[in-house]
Each structure stands twice: as C-alpha cells, then as structure tokens.
Amino acid sequence: MSLVARLGRARIAAEIRFVLGGALAGAAAGLVPGLLSDQAPRLAGGDPVVGLIVNTARGVGIGWWSGLVWSVVLAVHARNMTPPAPVAALSRAAWMAAAAVVLGTLTAHLMDAGVSRGVIGGVVGGTIAARLVLASARRASAL
C-alpha cells in the first residue's frame, strides 16, 4: 500500500471521528433551545415536567442530526480547500459553532425575540466563525 493511500485512510478515519464529535456538539448545543422552548407538544398531556423532558429531548435530537449534517458539510468543505485544512482544526470549529448557537439562543431569549431566531442566528454566525477557523488553520499549516 502506498504512502498516499495510508494517509488518505487516516484522514478519512479522522474525519469520521470529527463528524461524530460534531453531532455530539450539535446535541449539546440543542440542549439549550430545548430547555428554553415554551412550545409544549401535544404528547405532554399538560404535565409541565413531561413537557420539559419532551422539549429537551426534541432539542437534543434535532441538535444531534443537525450537527451531524453540518459536520459532514464542513468536513467536505475542508477537504476541498487547497491545500486541505488540517483535520485537527475541524473539532475546534465545530465547538465554536456550537457555542455560537448557545450564545445566539440565550441572547434571543433574553431579548424576548424567540428561541428559533436565536438558533438561526447562532448557526449562521457559527458557520462563518468555523470557516474563519479553517482558513486560519490552513494558512498556518501552509507556512
């Protein structure tokens, strides 16, 4: 097996680990909107504790799947850069984006603007921040 093939496999394994870690970061970021959401689902039956558990589980689940898809897109974007961004910078970018989602959600909640607007703003801001982290890491590795 050639050296290029071995390095390619190592990068793919690292990217798969990153994607699973990005899904975990998305689930952690989804916890806050789930807790702050005041939309009680119909399944709750009027009990506030059950409504809180269902809302939190929904936020974590949506965060997991959103983080998974977002991480795959970021990994593909990093791979298509010239030269490719280092895999080590991907996890830093994912956790920075998760922090932006939490910060956006809390800011929107405190301003009484709605949790969903904060999540959308956090995702947009986190994506821009992740792109900047990847560009910075790519420039540092190229030197």
N, C-alpha and C positions, 0 to 999 in steps of 0.2 A: 504494500500500500504506500502510495506516495505521501510526501510531507503535506502537500496541498490538501489531499483527501482527509488526512488526520486532523489538520487544523480546521477544515470545514465541518467535520463531525463535532469537534469540540465547541465550535461556535454555535452550532445548532442545539447542542445539549444545553449550553449556557443560555441561549435564547428561550428554550422551553422552560428552564428554571425561572427565567425572568417573567415569562408570561404567567406562570402560576403565582409568582410573587406579586405581579401586578394585579391579578384577580384578588389576591388577599388584601392588597392596598385598597382596591375598589370596595371590597366588603367592609373594611374598616372605615372608609370614607362614607359609605352608605348607612352606617350606624347612626350618625348624627341626624341626617334628614329623616330617618325612620323614627327616631325619638321625638323630633320636633314637629313632625307631621301631625296635624289635628284632624285629618280625614279618617274617621273611624269606618272601617269596612263593614259591610252588612253582616259578615260572619261573626262579628264580635258579640252580637246579641245584646248590646247595651252595657255590658260589663267593662268598666274603664281599664282594668288590668289586662283583660283579654285583648281589648283594642290596642293597648300599648305593645303587647307582645306581638300581635299580628302586624302592626305598623312597623315595628322594629325588624321583624323577620323579613317583611317585604323590602324594607330599605337595604338590609344586608344582602338579600338575594339579588335585587336589582343592581346593587353596587358590585357584587361578585361578577355577574355576567357582563356588566358594562366595563369593569376593569379588565376582564379577560379580552374582550373585543378591542378595547383601547390599547392594551399592551401588545396585541398581535399587530395592530396597525403601526404602533411605534417601533416595534422590532423590525418590521419590513421597511419602514422609512429609514431606520438607522443602517440597515444592510444596504440600501440603495444609495447612500451617501458616497461621495468619492473624496477621500478614502472612507471606508466604513467607520462609523463611530464605534468606540470600544464598548463591549457588552457591559463592562462594569459601570458605565455611566447610565445605562438604562434603568437600573433599580433606583438610583438617585433621582432620576427624572420622574419615575412613577410615584415615589413617595412625596416628591414635591408637588405633583399634580393632585395627589390625594389630600395633602394639606391645603391646597388652594380650594378644593371642593368644600372641605370642612370650614375654612375661613369664609368663603363666599356664602355658605349656608347660614352660618352664625351671624354674619353681617346682615344678610337679608332678613333673618328672623328678628334681630334687634331693631332693624329699621321698619319692621312690620310690612315688608314688601312681599312676603311669600317665600316658602322654602324652595319651591321649584325654580323660581327665578334665581335664587342664590346658587342652586346646584348648576344651572346652566351657565351662569357667570363664572363659577368656580372651574367647570370643565373647560371653558374657553380659555380662561386665564392660566389654568394648569397645563393645557396643551401648548400654549405659547411659551410658558416657562420651561416645559420639557424640551421643546425644540431649541431653545436657547442653551440649555444644559448640554444637549447633544452636540450642538455646533461648537460650544466652548471645548468640550472634551475632544472633539475631532481635531480642532486646531492644536490643542495641547499635545495630542498623540502624533500629529504630523511633524512637529518640531523635533 
